[in-house]
Structures are given as C-alpha cells and as structure tokens.
Amino acid sequence: MEDPEPCRIKHTEDTEELTELIEENEQNEDLSEVEEKNNFKNGEKTIFLKKTRAKRYFTCTQCGKRLTSKYNLNVHMRIHTEEKPFTCDQCGKRFKHLANLKDHLNIHTREKLYTCDQCGKTFLWASVLKTHLRVHTKEKPHSCHLCGKSFSYLHHFKEHQKIHTGVRDYMCFECEKTFTSAGGLKHHQRMHTGEKPYKCSHCGKRFSRTGHLKIHERIHTGEKPYKCSHCDKRFNDSGDLKTHERIHTGVKPYTCSHCDKIFNNSGDLKTHERIHTGEKPYKCSHCDKRFSMSSNLKTHERIHTGEKPHKCSHCDKTFNQSANLKTHERIHTGEKPYKCSHCDKRFSMSSNLKTHERIHTGEKPHKCSHCDMRFSQSGHLKTHERIHTGEKPYHCTAHGKGFNQSSSLHSHTKTFTVSRTSLDPALSDLIHVITK
C-alpha cells in the first residue's frame, strides 16, 4: 500500500489571508509545538503538529497599559488624545465610543419608563434606576479593604483605590499637577483655559462641569431630591445633604494637620489650612489683592465693577452679597433666628448673638497689643488701641478737631450746635464766619 497522503489544507482566500498573517507574526511571536494525536498506519507513527502562538500585547506609550489588540489600543488612546469621533446628530454632543453614542441617542428617541418612587426622577434603563436608588438607601456595596471607605458606584471606588497605590498617570502641562483619571485632568485644565462648555437653559450661566450645571438648574426648577433622614430639610445637592446630616450626627471627619481643629467637610478644612500656609490662590483681576477663598474674590471684585446683583424684595435696596441681602430682609420680616442659650434674647445676625453671649460667658478674646487689656468685641479693641497710637480719624468739619471715636465726634457736634443756637443771633453769625 501507498504511504498515507500528507494532510493538506484547502487553500481559499480566507486561508491565504490567515497564512500571510501567521507568516507576518512568526518573527515576533514564540512558537511551540505540541503533540495533538497519534495516527498509526502500516505500523508507522504519524504525528500531527499544531502551532500555538504566545499571547501578544500592545502597550500604550502614554500610561503603560497593555491591550490585547491594536484596535483596543487605538480606542484606548482616545482617553489621552481626547478624540471623540462619534457625534450626535440631534444635539452635537461627541463621544469616544460608538456604543456610548448609541446609548445617548436613547435620550432623544426613547421614553423614560423607569421612575424613582423616592424623588420622581425618570430613567431609560432599570439598571440605572437601581444604581440611582442607592442615593436614597445609602447603600454602598463597594468597600476599600485598605481604609474601610465605602462607595455607591464602582467607578468611584476604582478612582479611590488609586489614592492608596499612588498611581497618577495624568499630568497637567501648565502647572505639572497630576491626576488619577483623564476626566480629573480635563476638568482641571479648564481652570487654565477658562472653558465653560455647559450652559444653563434658563439663565445662560455657563459651567465647566455638567454636574455643576445640573445642580445649578435645580435653582430654577426648585427640585430638591435629597431629603435629610433626621429632619424634613431637603437639598438640591447630595454633598450639601451629607454635610447637613453631620449637624445631627456631630461627625467631623476632617482634622487640620497644623492645629487639630476638626471640620465636617473637606472644603472648610482646605480653606482653614490656608490660614497656616498663607496660601492665597485667588487674585483680583483689577488690583493685586489676593484671597484664600474664591467666594471672597468674587465679592471683592464687585467693589471694582459696582455690581450689586442681590435686590431686596421689600424695597429697592441692592447688595453685592447674598448674605447681606438676607440679613437686611430681616428688618422687613422681623425674623430673629438666633436665640441666646443663656437668656431669651434673639438676634437677626449670628455675629450679634456671638457678641451678646460673651456677656454671659465673660469671654474677651481680643487683647490689646500695647497693654494687657482685653475686649469682647474687636471694634472696642480697635477704639482702645487709638489711645496708644494717638490716631484720631474722626474730624469736626466746623473747626477740624479730631476724635478717636465716632460717638465722641457726634457728641461734640451736638454740643457745639446747641451752644451756638443759645447765643445772640448776631454773635452766632460772627462765629460762623470765623469758623467757616
């Protein structure tokens, strides 16, 4: 009998393409031969061999991540290049992935069938509703095994883990600050560029983040989806709810590394620590004055612009700060929300309550830098120190006499006016001419 015919592969266009692909990759891949089966014929052993290729990876030159295909690498690179090749023809929004565009198109075309029974918010998908409900249930299924912190969302948990690993792959080329995610870098870069791509449909105000726009628009809609579990107060921002609930629980998880003072939110801690470091990152665009808080800068710049956007609903008076408007309106309403814990006296301003309570406690936190005298109010200290400095900022317009207190000037002016009216009219006119 004839020897068995060698195994042949039927050559088609597909197999030729496969053969070319194998030949192309053979230079870069390790090949191993494994025995597949034995075929005994005429007492001869024929061994069929199969080639298996070691797995090949494609490495990102930006962050070192390894991908299993060139296509996946190209898609991954869009994170670094910010390329968004897929555009919604309804609203112009752009996406890195086609799947994300397809999901987005449902916003325009599909009815939102899934409604939250807690706040009435509607969703396209049951899975998204399920995730949203964690806002209300406080469920946090993703827990960090290193510090015990828990998260409602998996992507928040993954970002948090990078704090422990120290991985910060994304760097700002303007200031060299590093970030754990491309999104964090992108948001940060808008500080340098001033870009605010998200516009409020109600008032035209623009924002650098969609989350900030969403919270802002609730001012117009009146939506307050977050309710305190201890009282009936509601909030339009989950962060504000979390901070508020700490009033009830007394939790202050943020401690100053300089003086051990504790705070119930990280923003207050960050602002406080600038007292120790002297950092004032916010500079006025009209003068050289700098501030440790952006809100203080915004208020200050209104001195230059003359802007007073806050108008009293009872009269025509306007203010450059919402807090000043709120305090002013209490004149009209008679509201005095701040009650002394020692007596029944009430106040319209918290600062007035604080000053008043020092009568009961005897506290005098303001000490003179020239002597040992102490005062319960900073205004009293300021007046007192003029005794040492000789400063007399209040002057009588009639004859130029100076005083260190406005009340002393007022008393002097009143006495001078009374004494003049009691004189003979002719003599009074003569005095007026002399002192003019």
C-alpha positions as CSV (number, residue, x, y, z in Angstrom):
1,M,0.0,0.0,0.0
2,E,1.0,3.5,-0.6
3,D,2.1,5.7,2.2
4,P,-0.7,7.9,3.6
5,E,-1.1,11.2,1.8
6,P,0.2,14.1,3.8
7,C,-2.5,16.3,5.4
8,R,-3.4,19.1,3.1
9,I,-5.3,22.4,3.8
10,K,-7.7,23.5,1.1
11,H,-6.4,27.0,0.1
12,T,-9.1,29.6,-0.1
13,E,-8.9,33.4,0.1
14,D,-9.5,33.2,3.8
15,T,-6.8,30.6,4.4
16,E,-4.3,32.5,2.3
17,E,-5.0,35.6,4.4
18,L,-4.6,33.5,7.6
19,T,-1.3,32.0,6.3
20,E,0.0,35.5,5.5
21,L,-1.0,36.7,9.0
22,I,0.8,33.7,10.6
23,E,3.9,34.3,8.5
24,E,3.9,38.0,9.3
25,N,3.6,37.4,13.1
26,E,6.1,34.4,13.3
27,Q,9.0,36.8,13.6
28,N,7.6,38.5,16.7
29,E,5.9,35.6,18.4
30,D,7.2,32.5,20.1
31,L,6.0,29.2,18.6
32,S,5.6,26.0,20.5
33,E,4.9,22.6,19.1
34,V,2.6,20.3,20.9
35,E,1.6,16.7,20.1
36,E,-2.1,16.7,19.0
37,K,-2.7,13.0,18.2
38,N,-1.1,9.8,17.0
39,N,-2.2,8.1,13.8
40,F,-0.9,4.5,13.3
41,K,-1.0,3.2,9.8
42,N,1.1,0.3,8.4
43,G,2.9,0.2,11.7
44,E,4.2,3.7,11.1
45,K,3.6,6.5,13.5
46,T,2.4,9.8,12.0
47,I,2.5,12.9,14.3
48,F,0.4,15.9,13.5
49,L,1.7,19.1,15.0
50,K,-0.3,22.2,15.8
51,K,1.3,25.7,16.2
52,T,0.2,27.8,19.2
53,R,1.2,31.4,19.5
54,A,2.1,33.1,22.7
55,K,-0.3,36.0,23.6
56,R,0.8,39.3,22.2
57,Y,0.1,42.7,23.9
58,F,0.0,46.2,22.6
59,T,1.3,48.8,25.1
60,C,0.1,52.4,25.5
61,T,3.0,54.8,25.2
62,Q,1.3,57.3,27.5
63,C,0.4,55.3,30.6
64,G,1.9,51.8,30.0
65,K,-1.5,50.0,29.9
66,R,-1.4,46.7,27.9
67,L,-4.1,45.9,25.4
68,T,-4.8,42.6,23.6
69,S,-5.3,44.1,20.2
70,K,-4.2,47.0,18.1
71,Y,-7.9,48.1,17.8
72,N,-8.3,48.2,21.5
73,L,-5.1,50.2,21.8
74,N,-6.4,52.7,19.3
75,V,-9.7,53.0,21.2
76,H,-7.8,53.4,24.5
77,M,-5.6,56.2,23.1
78,R,-8.7,58.4,22.7
79,I,-8.5,58.8,26.5
80,H,-5.2,60.6,26.1
81,T,-5.9,62.4,22.8
82,E,-9.4,63.5,23.8
83,E,-10.5,62.3,20.3
84,K,-14.3,61.9,20.0
85,P,-15.1,60.7,16.5
86,F,-18.8,59.9,17.1
87,T,-21.2,62.9,17.1
88,C,-24.9,63.0,18.0
89,D,-26.9,64.5,15.1
90,Q,-29.6,65.7,17.5
91,C,-27.6,67.9,19.9
92,G,-24.0,67.8,18.7
93,K,-22.6,66.0,21.7
94,R,-19.5,64.0,20.9
95,F,-18.3,60.6,22.2
96,K,-15.2,58.4,22.2
97,H,-17.1,55.2,21.6
98,L,-19.9,54.3,19.2
99,A,-21.7,52.3,22.0
100,N,-21.8,55.5,24.1
101,L,-23.3,57.4,21.2
102,K,-26.0,54.7,20.8
103,D,-26.8,54.9,24.5
104,H,-27.0,58.6,24.3
105,L,-29.4,58.6,21.3
106,N,-32.0,56.9,23.6
107,I,-32.3,60.2,25.4
108,H,-33.7,61.8,22.2
109,T,-35.7,58.8,20.9
110,R,-36.9,56.7,23.8
111,E,-39.4,57.2,26.6
112,K,-38.1,57.1,30.2
113,L,-40.1,54.2,31.6
114,Y,-38.4,53.7,34.9
115,T,-39.4,56.2,37.7
116,C,-37.8,56.5,41.2
117,D,-40.5,56.2,43.8
118,Q,-38.5,58.4,46.2
119,C,-37.9,61.5,44.2
120,G,-39.8,61.0,40.9
121,K,-36.7,61.1,38.7
122,T,-37.1,59.0,35.5
123,F,-34.6,56.8,33.7
124,L,-34.2,55.0,30.4
125,W,-32.8,51.8,32.0
126,A,-33.8,49.7,35.0
127,S,-30.1,49.2,35.9
128,V,-29.5,53.0,36.1
129,L,-32.6,53.4,38.3
130,K,-31.2,50.6,40.6
131,T,-27.9,52.4,40.9
132,H,-29.7,55.8,41.5
133,L,-31.7,54.3,44.4
134,R,-28.5,54.0,46.4
135,V,-28.7,57.8,46.8
136,H,-31.8,57.2,48.9
137,T,-31.0,53.9,50.6
138,K,-27.4,55.0,51.4
139,E,-26.3,51.6,50.1
140,K,-22.5,51.5,49.4
141,P,-21.6,48.0,48.2
142,H,-18.0,48.8,47.2
143,S,-15.7,48.9,50.2
144,C,-12.0,49.7,50.3
145,H,-10.1,47.0,52.2
146,L,-7.3,49.4,53.0
147,C,-9.2,52.2,54.7
148,G,-12.7,50.9,55.0
149,K,-14.3,53.7,53.0
150,S,-17.4,52.6,51.0
151,F,-18.8,53.8,47.7
152,S,-22.1,53.5,45.9
153,Y,-20.6,53.4,42.5
154,L,-17.9,51.0,41.2
155,H,-16.1,53.7,39.2
156,H,-15.8,56.0,42.3
157,F,-14.3,53.0,44.2
158,K,-11.7,52.4,41.5
159,E,-10.7,56.0,41.4
160,H,-10.4,56.0,45.2
161,Q,-8.0,53.0,45.1
162,K,-5.5,55.0,43.2
163,I,-5.1,57.2,46.3
164,H,-3.5,54.2,48.0
165,T,-1.5,52.9,45.1
166,G,-0.2,56.4,44.3
167,V,-0.9,55.9,40.6
168,R,-1.4,59.3,39.0
169,D,-0.9,58.8,35.2
170,Y,-2.3,62.2,34.0
171,M,-0.3,65.4,34.3
172,C,-1.2,69.0,33.5
173,F,1.5,70.5,31.3
174,E,0.6,74.0,32.5
175,C,1.3,73.5,36.2
176,E,2.5,69.9,36.4
177,K,-0.3,68.9,38.8
178,T,-1.1,65.1,38.5
179,F,-4.4,63.3,38.4
180,T,-5.6,59.7,38.8
181,S,-8.0,60.0,35.8
182,A,-8.3,61.6,32.4
183,G,-11.5,63.2,33.5
184,G,-9.9,64.8,36.5
185,L,-7.2,66.3,34.3
186,K,-9.7,67.5,31.7
187,H,-11.8,69.3,34.4
188,H,-8.6,70.8,35.9
189,Q,-7.3,72.1,32.5
190,R,-10.5,74.2,32.2
191,M,-9.2,76.3,35.1
192,H,-6.3,77.4,32.8
193,T,-8.3,77.7,29.6
194,G,-11.4,79.3,31.1
195,E,-13.5,76.9,29.1
196,K,-17.1,76.5,30.3
197,P,-18.9,74.4,27.7
198,Y,-22.1,73.7,29.7
199,K,-24.8,76.4,29.5
200,C,-27.9,76.8,31.7
201,S,-31.0,76.8,29.5
202,H,-32.8,79.1,32.0
203,C,-30.4,82.0,32.5
204,G,-27.4,81.4,30.2
205,K,-24.9,80.9,33.0
206,R,-22.0,78.7,32.0
207,F,-20.2,75.9,33.8
208,S,-17.0,73.9,33.4
209,R,-18.7,70.7,34.6
210,T,-22.0,69.0,33.8
211,G,-22.6,68.2,37.5
212,H,-22.3,71.9,38.4
213,L,-24.8,72.8,35.7
214,K,-27.2,70.1,36.9
215,I,-27.1,71.4,40.5
216,H,-27.5,75.0,39.3
217,E,-30.5,74.2,37.2
218,R,-32.3,73.0,40.3
219,I,-32.4,76.6,41.5
220,H,-34.7,77.3,38.6
221,T,-36.8,74.1,38.8
222,G,-37.0,74.1,42.6
223,E,-36.0,70.4,42.6
224,K,-34.6,69.2,45.9
225,P,-34.3,65.4,45.6
226,Y,-32.1,64.8,48.7
227,K,-34.0,64.6,52.0
228,C,-32.4,64.6,55.4
229,S,-33.1,61.4,57.3
230,H,-33.2,63.2,60.6
231,C,-35.4,66.2,59.8
232,D,-37.6,67.4,56.9
233,K,-35.0,69.6,55.2
234,R,-34.3,68.9,51.6
235,F,-31.3,69.7,49.3
236,N,-30.6,70.0,45.6
237,D,-27.1,68.6,46.1
238,S,-26.2,65.3,47.7
239,G,-22.9,66.8,49.1
240,D,-25.0,69.5,50.9
241,L,-27.2,66.8,52.4
242,K,-24.2,64.8,53.6
243,T,-22.7,67.9,55.2
244,H,-26.0,68.9,56.8
245,E,-26.6,65.4,58.3
246,R,-23.3,65.8,60.2
247,I,-25.0,68.6,62.2
248,H,-27.3,65.9,63.6
249,T,-24.6,63.2,64.0
250,G,-21.9,65.5,65.2
251,V,-19.4,63.8,62.9
252,K,-16.4,66.0,61.9
253,P,-14.1,63.7,60.0
254,Y,-11.6,66.3,58.7
255,T,-8.8,67.3,61.0
256,C,-6.3,70.2,60.4
257,S,-2.7,68.9,60.3
258,H,-1.5,72.1,61.9
259,C,-3.8,72.7,64.9
260,D,-6.0,69.7,65.2
261,K,-9.2,71.7,64.6
262,I,-11.9,69.5,63.1
263,F,-14.4,70.1,60.3
264,N,-17.5,68.4,58.9
265,N,-16.5,68.9,55.3
266,S,-13.2,68.8,53.3
267,G,-13.8,72.2,51.7
268,D,-13.8,74.0,55.0
269,L,-10.7,72.2,56.1
270,K,-8.9,73.2,52.9
271,T,-9.9,76.8,53.3
272,H,-8.9,76.8,57.0
273,E,-5.4,75.3,56.4
274,R,-4.6,78.3,54.2
275,I,-4.6,80.3,57.4
276,H,-1.5,78.3,58.4
277,T,0.1,78.1,55.0
278,G,-0.7,81.7,54.0
279,E,-1.8,80.5,50.6
280,K,-4.0,82.9,48.6
281,P,-4.5,81.4,45.2
282,Y,-7.3,83.8,44.0
283,K,-6.0,87.1,42.6
284,C,-8.2,90.1,41.8
285,S,-8.1,90.9,38.0
286,H,-8.4,94.7,38.8
287,C,-5.8,95.0,41.6
288,D,-3.1,93.0,43.2
289,K,-5.2,91.8,46.2
290,R,-5.3,88.1,46.7
291,F,-7.7,85.8,48.6
292,S,-7.8,82.4,50.1
293,M,-11.4,81.8,49.0
294,S,-12.9,82.2,45.5
295,S,-16.1,83.5,47.0
296,N,-14.2,86.3,48.8
297,L,-12.5,87.2,45.5
298,K,-15.9,87.3,43.7
299,T,-17.4,89.6,46.4
300,H,-14.3,91.8,46.3
301,E,-14.3,92.3,42.6
302,R,-17.8,93.8,42.8
303,I,-16.1,96.8,44.6
304,H,-14.4,97.5,41.2
305,T,-17.4,96.7,39.0
306,G,-20.0,98.2,41.2
307,E,-22.2,95.2,40.7
308,K,-24.9,94.6,43.3
309,P,-26.9,91.7,42.0
310,H,-28.9,91.0,45.1
311,K,-32.1,93.1,45.4
312,C,-34.4,93.3,48.4
313,S,-37.9,92.0,47.6
314,H,-39.4,94.6,50.0
315,C,-37.6,97.7,48.9
316,D,-35.3,98.8,46.1
317,K,-32.1,98.4,48.1
318,T,-29.4,96.2,46.4
319,F,-26.4,94.3,47.8
320,N,-23.2,92.8,46.5
321,Q,-23.5,89.8,48.8
322,S,-26.5,87.4,49.2
323,A,-25.7,87.2,52.9
324,N,-26.1,91.0,53.3
325,L,-29.4,90.9,51.5
326,K,-30.6,88.0,53.7
327,T,-29.7,90.0,56.9
328,H,-31.3,93.2,55.5
329,E,-34.6,91.5,54.7
330,R,-34.9,90.5,58.3
331,I,-35.5,94.2,59.0
332,H,-38.7,93.9,57.0
333,T,-39.8,90.5,58.2
334,G,-38.8,90.9,61.8
335,E,-37.1,87.5,61.8
336,K,-34.6,86.8,64.6
337,P,-33.5,83.2,64.1
338,Y,-30.6,83.3,66.5
339,K,-31.5,82.8,70.2
340,C,-29.2,83.2,73.2
341,S,-28.6,79.9,75.0
342,H,-28.4,81.8,78.3
343,C,-31.4,84.0,78.1
344,D,-34.4,84.6,75.8
345,K,-32.9,87.4,73.8
346,R,-33.0,86.8,70.0
347,F,-30.9,88.3,67.2
348,S,-31.2,88.7,63.4
349,M,-27.4,88.1,62.9
350,S,-25.3,85.3,64.2
351,S,-22.4,87.7,64.9
352,N,-24.6,89.8,67.2
353,L,-25.6,86.6,69.1
354,K,-22.0,85.6,69.5
355,T,-21.0,89.0,70.8
356,H,-24.0,89.0,73.2
357,E,-23.3,85.6,74.7
358,R,-19.9,86.9,75.8
359,I,-21.7,89.0,78.3
360,H,-22.8,85.7,79.9
361,T,-19.6,83.8,79.5
362,G,-17.2,86.7,80.3
363,E,-15.1,85.8,77.3
364,K,-12.8,88.5,76.0
365,P,-10.9,87.1,73.1
366,H,-9.5,90.4,71.7
367,K,-6.3,91.5,73.5
368,C,-4.5,94.9,73.1
369,S,-1.1,94.6,71.6
370,H,0.2,97.5,73.7
371,C,-1.1,96.6,77.1
372,D,-2.9,93.7,78.9
373,M,-6.5,94.9,78.4
374,R,-8.9,92.5,76.7
375,F,-12.2,93.1,75.0
376,S,-15.3,91.1,74.0
377,Q,-15.6,92.9,70.7
378,S,-13.0,93.7,68.0
379,G,-14.4,97.1,67.5
380,H,-13.8,98.0,71.1
381,L,-10.2,96.8,70.9
382,K,-9.7,99.0,67.8
383,T,-11.0,102.1,69.5
384,H,-8.9,101.4,72.6
385,E,-5.7,101.0,70.7
386,R,-6.1,104.5,69.3
387,I,-5.3,105.7,72.9
388,H,-1.8,104.2,72.4
389,T,-1.3,105.2,68.8
390,G,-2.9,108.7,69.1
391,E,-4.9,108.1,65.9
392,K,-8.0,110.4,65.6
393,P,-9.7,109.5,62.4
394,Y,-13.0,111.5,63.1
395,H,-12.8,115.2,62.5
396,C,-15.2,118.1,63.2
397,T,-15.9,119.9,59.9
398,A,-16.6,123.1,61.7
399,H,-13.1,123.6,63.3
400,G,-11.1,120.5,62.5
401,K,-10.9,118.9,66.0
402,G,-10.1,115.2,65.9
403,F,-11.6,112.3,67.9
404,N,-10.7,108.6,68.2
405,Q,-14.4,107.6,68.3
406,S,-17.3,108.5,66.0
407,S,-19.5,108.8,69.1
408,S,-17.2,111.4,70.6
409,L,-17.4,113.4,67.4
410,H,-21.2,113.1,67.4
411,S,-21.4,114.4,71.0
412,H,-19.0,117.2,70.2
413,T,-21.0,118.3,67.1
414,K,-24.3,118.1,69.1
415,T,-22.9,120.3,72.0
416,F,-21.4,122.8,69.6
417,T,-24.7,123.1,67.7
418,V,-26.7,123.6,70.9
419,S,-24.3,126.2,72.3
420,R,-24.4,128.2,69.0
421,T,-28.2,128.3,69.0
422,S,-28.3,129.7,72.5
423,L,-26.2,132.7,71.6
424,D,-27.4,136.0,70.3
425,P,-28.1,135.6,66.5
426,A,-25.6,138.4,65.5
427,L,-22.8,136.8,67.6
428,S,-23.7,133.3,66.2
429,D,-23.3,134.6,62.7
430,L,-20.0,136.2,63.5
431,I,-18.8,132.8,65.0
432,H,-20.0,131.0,61.8
433,V,-18.0,133.4,59.6
434,I,-14.8,133.0,61.8
435,T,-15.0,129.1,61.8
436,K,-16.0,128.8,58.2
